[in-house]
Amino acid sequence: MNVGSVVGSPTTCMRAGLASDVLANFGKLTIRATGGSMLPAIAPGDLLHFHACMIDDIAPGQVLLVQDGARLVAHRLLHRQDNEMLTQGDALTAPDAPVATHNVLGVLVGQQRGTSTLRHAGGRHWLRRQRAARWLIRRINPIHHLFSRAPLLATLLA
C-alpha cells in the first residue's frame, strides 16, 4: 500500500522524511492509503494510524510502515530474522525485497474506512469470506484489477 504518489519526486521524498520525523518525535502518525497492494484489508482512501515501535515488539502478521527509498509502504510482516524483515502486500503474489530493521518506521494500530473505525486494523483477524477474497484477489488478475480500480468493493469484505 503506497503512501506516496510519484516515486522519486521531491514531494514524495519530503513526505517520507516528514513521516519518519513525526514518528520519531511524536510516536504516532496518521496517513491515507493510496495503493491496492493490501486489498481487501486496507483499501485506497483508508486512514491508517501508526505508532512508533521497538523492533523486538513486532510480530509476524502485523502491518508495518517501512521506508523504501523515497516512498512509504505499508505491508504485512511475514518473517523476521536478525536485522532484516520480509514483508508482502496481501494482494500481491510475491514478497517484497528484505527490509532492514532501521527502515521500519511504525506498526499499524488503527484504521478508518469512511466514517467507521475498523475493529481489527489491517485485517489481522479475518473471517473465511475475507480469506477467500484475499486468495481470489492475489491469484486472478481481472479481480485484482477490479479491486484496484474500485476500492469501494473492498468495504464489502471488511
Residue pairs with C-beta under 8 A, 6 or more apart in sequence:
1 33
1 34
1 35
1 36
1 37
1 38
1 42
1 44
1 48
1 73
1 74
1 75
1 89
2 34
2 35
2 37
2 71
2 72
2 73
3 15
3 19
3 31
3 32
3 33
3 34
3 65
3 71
3 72
3 73
3 74
4 11
4 12
4 15
4 16
4 34
4 70
4 71
4 72
5 11
5 12
5 34
6 12
7 69
7 70
7 71
8 69
8 70
9 70
12 70
12 71
13 70
15 72
16 67
16 70
16 71
16 72
19 29
19 31
19 65
19 67
19 72
19 105
20 67
20 105
22 28
22 29
23 29
23 50
23 51
23 52
23 65
23 105
23 106
24 52
27 51
27 52
28 49
28 50
28 51
28 52
28 106
29 49
29 50
29 65
29 105
29 106
30 47
30 48
30 49
30 50
31 47
31 48
31 50
31 65
31 72
32 45
32 46
32 47
32 48
33 42
33 43
33 44
33 45
33 46
33 47
33 48
33 74
34 44
35 44
35 89
36 43
36 44
36 91
36 144
36 147
36 148
36 151
37 73
37 75
37 89
37 90
37 91
37 92
38 63
38 74
38 75
38 76
38 89
38 90
38 91
38 122
39 90
39 91
39 137
39 144
39 147
39 148
39 151
39 154
40 90
40 91
40 123
40 130
40 133
40 134
40 137
40 147
40 153
40 154
40 157
40 158
41 63
41 90
41 122
41 123
41 126
41 130
41 134
41 158
42 48
42 63
42 74
42 90
42 111
42 122
42 123
43 113
43 151
43 152
43 154
43 155
43 158
44 151
45 113
45 151
46 111
46 112
46 113
47 111
47 112
47 113
48 63
48 65
48 74
48 108
48 110
48 111
48 121
49 108
49 109
49 110
49 111
49 112
49 121
50 65
50 74
50 105
50 106
50 107
50 108
50 109
51 106
51 107
51 109
52 105
52 106
53 104
53 106
53 107
55 101
55 104
57 107
58 64
58 77
58 80
58 85
58 104
58 107
59 77
60 77
60 78
60 79
60 80
61 76
61 77
61 124
62 76
62 77
62 107
62 108
62 122
62 124
63 74
63 75
63 76
63 77
63 107
63 108
63 121
63 122
63 124
64 74
64 75
64 76
64 77
64 85
64 87
64 99
64 104
64 105
64 106
64 107
64 108
65 72
65 73
65 74
65 104
65 105
65 106
65 107
65 108
66 72
66 73
66 74
66 75
66 85
66 87
66 99
66 103
66 104
66 105
67 73
67 103
67 105
68 96
68 99
68 103
72 105
73 87
73 96
74 108
75 87
75 88
75 89
75 96
76 87
76 88
76 89
76 90
76 122
77 85
77 86
77 87
78 86
78 87
78 88
78 95
79 85
79 86
80 86
83 100
83 101
83 102
84 98
84 99
84 100
84 101
85 98
85 99
85 100
85 101
85 104
86 95
86 96
86 98
86 99
87 95
87 96
87 99
88 94
88 95
88 96
89 96
90 123
90 134
90 137
90 138
91 134
91 137
91 138
91 144
91 147
91 148
92 138
93 138
93 139
108 121
108 122
109 121
110 117
110 121
111 117
111 118
111 121
111 122
112 118
113 155
113 158
114 155
118 158
123 130
123 158
126 134
129 157
130 157
130 158
133 157
136 143
137 143
137 144
137 147
138 144
146 153
147 153
147 154
